[in-house]
Amino acid sequence: MTTPNKTSHIRLTSHPGTGAPQRFPIRWGAADPRERGPVIGTVSRPGDRNVIGTHGGAYSLYRALAVASGALNPIQRPDLTNTTPPVEIGPYPQWSVPGKIVSLDPFGHRVAQIFAPEIAEGIDIRPTIAITKARLTLPELTADTARGRLKVDGEIVRPQGDIAVTKAAIDPVWHLPGIAERFGTSEENLRRILFEQTGGIYPELVTRPDLELFLPPIGGITLYIFGDPGALSDRRRTLACRVHDECNGSDVFGSDICTCRPYLVHGIEECVKEAQAGGAGLIVYNRKEGRALGEVTKFLVYNARKRQEGGDQAATYFERTECVAGVQDARFQQLMPDVLHWLGITRIDRFVSMSNMKYDAIVGSGIEIVERVPIPDDLIPDDAKVEMEAKKAAGYFSPTGAPSADDLSATVGRPLDRY
C-alpha cells in the first residue's frame, strides 16, 4: 500500500533507460540561455533531469527527511513569484568564453524569467543563484563608524552604523569536462575518482557520460557587494575585493588563534571605503571550512599544534595539518575565479589578501590585480602570529618579505592551558 504522492516503485537513474534523447539537453557555454538549456536537478520528475545530483547540495538530505516525515510533499514546486533579483548581473562576455566558467551556472539567477514557459508547463526548474538587498551590522564596524574610521554617508553607511550591501548566494554547478580540464586530468578519471571518494553515492558519474553537469553536495558561495554592482565590471571605476574562505569559529564567534575575522572585517572596511569613493567593493565568501578539510579535522589539528613538543610554532604549522589530514590544504583555488568572471570583473585594483594561491589563481585566469593589501599588524591577535609567520614563509605576500628560519623558530604560541 502506498500513501498519497508516494509509490513502492523505485526508479533507478543510473542508466539512460529507453535511450530516447534528453528532453532538455545542455550546451554548456552557449551565449543564448535558451540554447544552453535549463539546469534541472529535481527528483520529482526523473525524466526531466539533465544533471547528476540534485538541487540544494548537502541540504537535499534535509529535504529528504522532510519528505520522509510527511512534512513536505515530494512533488511540491517552488512558487518563484517576486523572487527575481533586485539588480541585474550580466550577461558578460566571459559567460560564453570556453572554459572560463565551469563551476557555476551563469544564468542561475534568471531562470524564472528565461524559462517561464517551461515552468508554467510544470517543469521543475529552480534557480541556483539568488540575489537580494541587505544590511550588515558588525560590532567592529559600528565602533569604526563611531570613531570616524568609517564615514556615514546615508547610502552605504547608515547613521546607526549598519552597511548596505547587495548579497548573492550561489550553489555550485560543475561542468565535468571543464572541471577535468581545469585540474589537468581526464573527464573519465575525474568521474571515477568522484564516484569512489563519495562512496559510490552518485553512480551516474560512471554510468551516464551523457550527463555533463554535476550538482555536488558541497557548500556554495555568498557575495557581498558594496556600492553599485555595475561598477564591478567597469574598468573606469576602482574595485576593492577580498576572497575569504570560511572559518566559522573565527568569522562568527571570534578566535585568538587565527586572523580570519580580523582580516574579513578589514576587507569589509576597505570595500566600504572604495564604494564611498565612487568605486565598488566585493567580499567573496567561500564555504571551505578548515581549508576545505572540515571542522572536525581543523579542531584535531588545533590540538596537535598546541600539544606538540615546544608548543604551537610557525616552523611546524603546515606539517601538523598534513600529519592529520594527509594534505596541507584542500581548497585548490582553481575554481575560485569563476565567480569573478560571472560578475564581469577584469581588474581588481586593491586585492585585500596575502594568499599566493588566490593571487596566482586570479591572475592566471586573466584578471589583473593592481595592488595587494596585507592585514595591518595591529589587527593580528598575539596567538595568530604563529599562523601568519608560517603563511609568509610558505609564500604569502608580505611587504617585508618572507621570515627567516630564525624568525620562524622564535615564533611560538602560548602553552596548552591558555586555551
C-alpha positions as CSV (number, residue, x, y, z in Angstrom):
1,M,0.0,0.0,0.0
2,T,1.2,3.5,-0.9
3,T,0.5,6.8,0.7
4,P,-0.5,9.9,-1.5
5,N,2.3,11.1,-3.6
6,K,4.4,8.1,-2.7
7,T,5.0,4.8,-4.5
8,S,6.6,1.5,-3.8
9,H,8.2,1.5,-7.2
10,I,11.8,2.8,-7.2
11,R,13.1,4.4,-10.5
12,L,16.8,4.0,-11.0
13,T,18.5,6.9,-12.6
14,S,21.9,5.2,-13.2
15,H,21.1,4.3,-16.8
16,P,19.5,6.3,-19.6
17,G,16.5,3.9,-19.8
18,T,14.8,3.9,-23.2
19,G,17.7,5.6,-25.0
20,A,15.5,8.4,-26.0
21,P,17.3,11.8,-26.4
22,Q,17.2,14.1,-23.4
23,R,14.3,16.4,-23.4
24,F,16.4,19.3,-22.1
25,P,20.0,18.8,-23.4
26,I,22.7,21.1,-22.1
27,R,25.0,23.0,-24.4
28,W,27.4,24.4,-21.9
29,G,29.0,27.8,-22.9
30,A,26.2,28.9,-25.3
31,A,25.7,32.6,-25.1
32,D,21.9,32.2,-25.5
33,P,20.5,30.7,-22.3
34,R,17.6,29.0,-24.1
35,E,20.1,27.4,-26.5
36,R,22.2,26.5,-23.5
37,G,19.2,24.9,-21.7
38,P,17.9,24.8,-18.1
39,V,19.7,23.0,-15.3
40,I,17.2,20.5,-13.9
41,G,18.2,18.6,-10.8
42,T,14.9,17.8,-9.2
43,V,13.8,14.2,-8.5
44,S,10.0,14.6,-8.7
45,R,10.1,14.0,-12.5
46,P,13.2,12.0,-13.2
47,G,12.6,12.1,-16.9
48,D,13.3,15.8,-17.0
49,R,16.6,15.6,-15.0
50,N,19.6,16.5,-17.1
51,V,22.3,16.6,-14.3
52,I,23.9,14.3,-11.8
53,G,22.9,15.1,-8.2
54,T,20.1,17.3,-7.1
55,H,19.4,20.9,-6.2
56,G,20.3,22.1,-2.7
57,G,23.6,20.2,-2.4
58,A,24.0,18.9,1.1
59,Y,20.7,20.4,2.1
60,S,18.9,17.9,-0.2
61,L,19.3,15.4,2.6
62,Y,17.2,17.6,4.9
63,R,14.7,17.8,2.1
64,A,14.6,14.0,2.1
65,L,14.0,13.9,5.8
66,A,11.1,16.4,5.4
67,V,9.6,14.2,2.8
68,A,10.1,11.0,4.8
69,S,8.5,12.6,7.9
70,G,5.5,13.7,5.9
71,A,6.2,17.4,6.3
72,L,6.9,18.0,2.6
73,N,5.1,16.9,-0.5
74,P,7.7,15.3,-2.7
75,I,6.2,16.8,-5.9
76,Q,6.0,20.3,-4.4
77,R,7.1,23.0,-6.9
78,P,8.5,26.3,-5.7
79,D,6.5,29.4,-6.3
80,L,9.0,31.9,-7.8
81,T,6.6,34.9,-7.8
82,N,8.5,38.0,-6.8
83,T,11.8,36.2,-6.3
84,T,13.6,37.8,-9.2
85,P,16.9,39.7,-8.4
86,P,16.6,43.4,-7.4
87,V,19.6,44.2,-9.6
88,E,20.8,42.8,-12.9
89,I,24.0,40.8,-13.1
90,G,25.3,40.3,-16.7
91,P,25.3,38.9,-19.2
92,Y,29.0,39.4,-19.7
93,P,31.3,38.1,-22.5
94,Q,33.1,35.8,-20.0
95,W,29.9,33.7,-19.7
96,S,30.4,32.2,-23.1
97,V,34.2,32.0,-23.3
98,P,35.1,28.3,-23.5
99,G,36.5,27.1,-20.1
100,K,36.1,30.5,-18.4
101,I,33.2,29.4,-16.1
102,V,32.9,25.7,-15.2
103,S,31.7,25.6,-11.5
104,L,28.5,27.7,-11.6
105,D,25.6,28.4,-13.8
106,P,25.9,32.0,-15.1
107,F,22.2,32.1,-15.8
108,G,21.2,30.6,-12.5
109,H,19.7,33.8,-11.1
110,R,17.4,34.4,-14.2
111,V,15.7,31.0,-14.7
112,A,12.3,32.4,-13.6
113,Q,12.4,34.9,-16.5
114,I,14.3,32.9,-19.1
115,F,12.4,29.6,-18.7
116,A,9.0,31.0,-17.7
117,P,7.1,29.0,-20.4
118,E,8.7,25.7,-19.2
119,I,8.0,26.5,-15.6
120,A,4.4,27.3,-16.5
121,E,4.2,23.9,-18.2
122,G,5.1,22.3,-14.8
123,I,8.8,21.7,-15.4
124,D,10.6,21.9,-12.1
125,I,13.4,24.4,-13.0
126,R,15.0,26.0,-10.0
127,P,17.4,28.9,-9.5
128,T,20.9,28.1,-8.4
129,I,21.7,31.8,-7.7
130,A,19.6,34.2,-5.6
131,I,20.3,38.0,-5.2
132,T,18.9,40.3,-2.6
133,K,19.5,43.6,-0.7
134,A,20.5,43.6,2.9
135,R,22.4,45.4,5.7
136,L,25.4,44.3,7.6
137,T,25.8,45.0,11.3
138,L,29.2,44.2,12.8
139,P,30.4,45.5,16.2
140,E,33.8,46.4,14.8
141,L,32.3,48.4,12.0
142,T,29.8,50.1,14.3
143,A,32.8,51.1,16.5
144,D,34.7,52.3,13.5
145,T,31.8,54.5,12.5
146,A,31.6,56.0,16.0
147,R,35.4,56.7,15.9
148,G,35.2,58.2,12.4
149,R,37.3,55.5,10.7
150,L,34.2,54.9,8.5
151,K,32.2,57.9,7.4
152,V,28.4,58.0,7.5
153,D,27.1,58.8,4.0
154,G,23.5,57.8,4.5
155,E,23.5,55.4,1.5
156,I,26.3,52.9,2.1
157,V,27.0,53.5,5.8
158,R,23.8,54.4,7.7
159,P,23.7,56.7,10.7
160,Q,23.1,53.6,13.0
161,G,26.4,52.1,11.7
162,D,24.8,49.4,9.6
163,I,26.1,49.0,6.0
164,A,24.0,48.5,2.9
165,V,25.0,45.6,0.6
166,T,23.8,43.5,-2.3
167,K,24.1,39.8,-1.5
168,A,24.2,36.9,-3.8
169,A,24.0,33.2,-2.8
170,I,25.5,30.7,-5.4
171,D,25.1,27.0,-5.4
172,P,27.8,25.1,-7.4
173,V,27.0,23.6,-10.8
174,W,30.0,21.7,-12.1
175,H,30.6,21.2,-15.8
176,L,32.6,18.0,-15.6
177,P,34.6,18.3,-18.8
178,G,35.6,21.8,-17.8
179,I,36.4,20.8,-14.3
180,A,38.6,18.0,-15.5
181,E,40.4,20.3,-17.9
182,R,40.9,22.9,-15.1
183,F,42.6,20.3,-12.9
184,G,44.7,18.7,-15.7
185,T,43.0,15.3,-15.7
186,S,40.7,13.4,-18.0
187,E,36.9,13.5,-17.5
188,E,36.9,9.7,-17.2
189,N,39.4,9.8,-14.3
190,L,37.6,12.7,-12.6
191,R,34.3,10.9,-12.8
192,R,35.8,7.7,-11.4
193,I,37.5,9.4,-8.5
194,L,34.4,11.4,-7.6
195,F,32.4,8.2,-7.6
196,E,34.9,6.3,-5.4
197,Q,35.6,9.1,-3.0
198,T,31.9,9.7,-2.3
199,G,31.3,6.0,-1.5
200,G,29.5,5.4,-4.8
201,I,26.7,7.8,-3.8
202,Y,26.4,9.0,-7.4
203,P,26.6,6.0,-9.8
204,E,25.6,8.3,-12.7
205,L,29.1,9.7,-12.6
206,V,30.4,6.4,-14.2
207,T,27.3,5.2,-16.0
208,R,25.9,8.3,-17.6
209,P,28.6,10.1,-19.7
210,D,25.7,11.8,-21.4
211,L,25.1,13.9,-18.3
212,E,27.9,16.5,-18.2
213,L,26.6,18.6,-15.2
214,F,27.0,17.7,-11.6
215,L,25.4,19.4,-8.6
216,P,27.9,18.5,-5.9
217,P,26.8,18.1,-2.2
218,I,29.1,20.9,-1.0
219,G,28.7,24.5,0.3
220,G,28.4,27.3,-2.1
221,I,29.4,31.0,-2.2
222,T,28.0,34.2,-0.8
223,L,28.9,37.5,-2.3
224,Y,28.7,40.9,-0.5
225,I,28.7,43.8,-3.0
226,F,29.3,47.3,-1.7
227,G,28.1,50.2,-3.9
228,D,26.9,49.9,-7.4
229,P,27.1,46.3,-8.7
230,G,27.5,47.7,-12.2
231,A,30.9,49.2,-11.1
232,L,32.4,45.7,-10.6
233,S,32.9,45.3,-14.3
234,D,33.5,48.9,-15.2
235,R,37.3,49.5,-15.6
236,R,36.7,53.2,-15.3
237,R,35.9,52.7,-11.6
238,T,38.1,51.1,-8.9
239,L,37.4,47.8,-7.2
240,A,38.5,46.5,-3.8
241,C,38.0,42.8,-3.2
242,R,38.6,40.1,-0.6
243,V,38.2,36.4,-1.3
244,H,37.6,34.8,2.1
245,D,37.4,31.1,2.8
246,E,35.0,30.2,5.7
247,C,36.4,30.0,9.2
248,N,33.2,29.6,11.3
249,G,35.0,29.7,14.7
250,S,36.6,33.0,14.0
251,D,34.3,34.6,11.5
252,V,31.2,34.2,13.7
253,F,32.4,33.7,17.2
254,G,35.9,35.2,17.2
255,S,39.2,33.5,17.8
256,D,42.6,34.4,19.1
257,I,44.4,31.7,17.2
258,C,43.8,32.9,13.6
259,T,43.4,36.1,11.6
260,C,40.2,35.2,9.8
261,R,37.7,37.5,11.4
262,P,40.1,40.5,11.7
263,Y,41.1,40.1,8.0
264,L,37.4,39.7,7.0
265,V,36.5,42.9,8.9
266,H,39.5,44.7,7.4
267,G,38.4,43.6,3.9
268,I,34.9,45.0,4.5
269,E,36.3,48.3,5.7
270,E,38.4,48.6,2.5
271,C,35.3,47.6,0.4
272,V,33.2,50.3,2.1
273,K,35.8,53.0,1.5
274,E,36.2,52.1,-2.1
275,A,32.5,52.2,-2.7
276,Q,32.2,55.6,-1.0
277,A,35.0,56.9,-3.3
278,G,32.9,56.0,-6.3
279,G,34.1,52.5,-7.0
280,A,32.9,49.2,-5.6
281,G,33.8,46.6,-3.0
282,L,33.3,42.9,-3.1
283,I,33.6,40.1,-0.5
284,V,33.6,36.6,-1.9
285,Y,32.8,34.2,1.0
286,N,33.5,30.6,0.1
287,R,32.2,27.7,2.2
288,K,35.5,25.9,2.6
289,E,35.8,25.3,6.3
290,G,39.2,24.3,7.7
291,R,40.9,24.7,4.3
292,A,38.1,22.5,2.9
293,L,39.2,19.7,5.2
294,G,36.2,20.3,7.5
295,E,35.8,21.5,11.1
296,V,36.5,18.1,12.8
297,T,39.9,17.9,11.1
298,K,40.5,21.5,11.9
299,F,40.0,21.0,15.6
300,L,42.2,17.9,15.6
301,V,44.9,20.0,14.0
302,Y,44.5,22.6,16.7
303,N,45.0,20.0,19.4
304,A,48.1,18.6,17.6
305,R,49.6,22.1,17.2
306,K,49.1,23.1,20.8
307,R,50.3,19.8,22.4
308,Q,53.4,19.2,20.3
309,E,56.8,19.5,22.0
310,G,57.7,23.1,22.2
311,G,54.1,24.3,21.8
312,D,52.5,25.9,18.7
313,Q,55.1,27.2,16.3
314,A,55.3,28.5,12.8
315,A,58.0,26.1,11.7
316,T,55.6,23.1,12.0
317,Y,52.3,24.9,11.2
318,F,51.6,23.2,7.9
319,E,53.3,19.9,9.0
320,R,50.7,19.4,11.8
321,T,47.9,19.7,9.3
322,E,49.4,17.3,6.9
323,C,50.0,14.7,9.6
324,V,46.3,14.7,10.5
325,A,44.7,15.2,7.1
326,G,47.3,13.9,4.7
327,V,47.4,17.2,2.8
328,Q,48.2,20.8,3.9
329,D,45.3,22.4,2.1
330,A,42.4,21.1,0.0
331,R,40.9,24.4,-1.1
332,F,42.6,24.3,-4.5
333,Q,41.8,27.7,-5.8
334,Q,41.5,26.7,-9.4
335,L,37.7,27.1,-9.4
336,M,37.6,30.3,-7.3
337,P,38.0,32.9,-10.1
338,D,34.8,31.6,-11.8
339,V,32.6,33.8,-9.7
340,L,34.7,36.9,-10.5
341,H,34.2,36.1,-14.2
342,W,30.5,35.8,-13.6
343,L,30.5,39.3,-12.2
344,G,32.3,40.5,-15.4
345,I,35.4,41.5,-13.4
346,T,38.6,42.1,-15.5
347,R,40.6,44.1,-12.9
348,I,40.9,44.2,-9.1
349,D,42.5,47.5,-8.0
350,R,43.0,46.5,-4.4
351,F,43.2,42.8,-3.5
352,V,42.7,42.5,0.2
353,S,44.5,39.2,0.7
354,M,48.0,37.9,1.2
355,S,47.4,34.5,-0.2
356,N,49.7,33.5,-3.0
357,M,47.3,30.7,-4.0
358,K,44.4,33.0,-4.5
359,Y,46.5,35.7,-6.3
360,D,48.0,33.1,-8.7
361,A,44.6,31.6,-9.5
362,I,43.0,35.0,-10.2
363,V,45.9,36.4,-12.3
364,G,46.2,33.0,-14.1
365,S,42.6,33.2,-15.1
366,G,43.2,36.6,-16.9
367,I,42.1,39.1,-14.2
368,E,44.6,41.9,-13.5
369,I,45.5,42.7,-9.8
370,V,47.0,46.2,-9.3
371,E,47.7,46.2,-5.6
372,R,47.9,43.6,-2.8
373,V,46.7,44.8,0.6
374,P,48.1,42.9,3.7
375,I,46.3,42.8,7.1
376,P,47.7,45.6,9.4
377,D,50.0,44.2,12.1
378,D,47.9,45.7,14.9
379,L,44.9,43.6,13.8
380,I,46.7,40.3,14.2
381,P,46.0,38.6,17.6
382,D,49.1,37.6,19.5
383,D,48.4,33.9,19.2
384,A,47.7,34.2,15.5
385,K,51.3,35.4,14.8
386,V,52.3,31.8,14.5
387,E,49.9,31.3,11.7
388,M,50.8,34.5,9.9
389,E,54.6,33.9,10.0
390,A,54.1,30.3,8.7
391,K,52.0,31.5,5.8
392,K,54.5,34.2,4.9
393,A,57.2,31.5,4.9
394,A,55.1,29.4,2.6
395,G,54.7,32.2,0.0
396,Y,52.1,34.6,1.4
397,F,52.6,38.2,0.2
398,S,54.4,40.4,2.7
399,P,55.8,43.9,2.0
400,T,58.8,43.0,4.2
401,G,59.4,39.6,2.5
402,A,59.4,36.1,3.9
403,P,60.6,35.5,7.5
404,S,63.9,33.8,8.1
405,A,64.3,30.3,9.7
406,D,65.4,32.0,12.9
407,D,62.3,34.2,12.8
408,L,60.1,31.0,12.5
409,S,61.8,29.3,15.3
410,A,61.3,32.3,17.5
411,T,57.5,32.4,16.8
412,V,55.9,30.1,19.4
413,G,52.3,30.2,20.7
414,R,51.2,30.1,24.3
415,P,51.0,26.8,26.2
416,L,48.0,24.5,26.2
417,D,46.5,25.8,29.4
418,R,46.0,29.1,27.7
419,Y,43.1,27.5,25.7
